[in-house]
Amino acid sequence: MTSEPEALHTNGHVQLKSARGRWILATTVLGSGMALLDSTVVNVALPFLGRELDAGMAGLQWTINAYTLTLAGLILLGGSLGDRYGRRNVFLIGVVWFAVASALCGLSPNVEFLIGARALQGIGGALLTPGSLAIIQASFVRHDRPRAVGVWSGLGGVASAIGPLLGGWLVQTAGWRWAFLINLPFALLVVLVTLRHVPESRDEQAAGRFDVLGSVLAALTLGGVTYGLIQQGAPIPLIAGLALGVAFVVTQIRRSPDALVPVGIFRNHVFTAVNVVTLIMYAAMGVVFFLLVVQLQVVSGFSPIAAGMAMLPTTILMLLLSARAGDVAKRFGPRWPMTLGILVAGVGFLWMSTIGPGASYPLQVLPAVTVFGLGLSAAVAPLTATVLATADERYAGTASGINNAVARTGSLLAVAAVPPLVGLVGKAFEQPPVFNAGFRTAMLISAAMMVVAALITFFTIRTNILMSDDDD
């Protein structure tokens, strides 16, 4: 009779049905979910911290984007550090760093201090976020990975979607500072579970020096472009950021294979295409998550709790459907689940454009967020599994870092560019008619971006990459 260790472990990898496999999955969900939770729970608090700290729209944008900037700029380095020094070790460092920075955010005396603390928080996120997916890819047997990623996406999506609900409750009952301080008990739990249950893994072939210059250029590129987009009439930072972006690309080509971004990984056209889709899709979603909960409070008159509860259908759908979407993508290929899911989510954005003064939750908000949730549930797990499947296992952390960096970059640039483009500047969040007009236009732009992402998906993903290798 086969013993339990032999039955549950294959070639050093763990099966999802094993007790250890469930603990590993739970830990990665808790860690990445903490970062996702924070990125959405803060949105509900924006009108309140804006008034208390006397911040305008630019201050609110930087409250979101300071975190996203350092996260996107350094997440590639975080993935590489995990591959080199151990994914569990770097993951744990990121969790602790994130918790300390969260405490600083909660104690902020002014918006400038808050923005700085948010930037520090993003560094912690850059260490822990790629580690969560890399741990899944390195720990589970191959045939369990799509489903594990599906569960990770679903529960991570739950954390992302439940954030506004939790944020609304915290803001209304305890104050906006608790939107950050809530991270401390979560971080403690993640550390304890990780130390007990998660195995260490690393790329044993990693060699050479880290691309520090590439990391600096990436962060400066995003910083310059973001500043130029948010601060209208400041073309010099924008031009400088674009020039630094060109320098970043040149250094990556010259430093290969020791580059921050291994150029060879993009030879797989599916990997490249899915990352382009990720950029556009998360740009649209970034705008929606930034503006929707503010629209519901400022224009539609919802309380913070009611505004947060608006996204509850998305939470439920992600929980119920994401793992199944991973299974469907493995069986039939990711092309159709991704294409249709992205289009359905775009329809949800179109529906959101009708949300205005006196909006009815059952007639306008509920159908919009439900349609969006259905689309998101269908698309995210296949997208994530496809990215990981197209890269060699030794590049698990790097591939995860690239895709996460692309997603955060899309959100970062869209949150910087779209609000000023649609007239949301100054104290627009205190002027309901102005905010309403800008919100409606922003939702139409987001829907158009989803159509573009769906078309790219349909015409570039031709094969079932998730079944391209034999199961272990």
Order of alpha helices (4+ residues) and beta strands (2+ residues): alpha-beta-beta-alpha-alpha-alpha-alpha-alpha-alpha-alpha-alpha-alpha-alpha-alpha-alpha-alpha-alpha-alpha-alpha
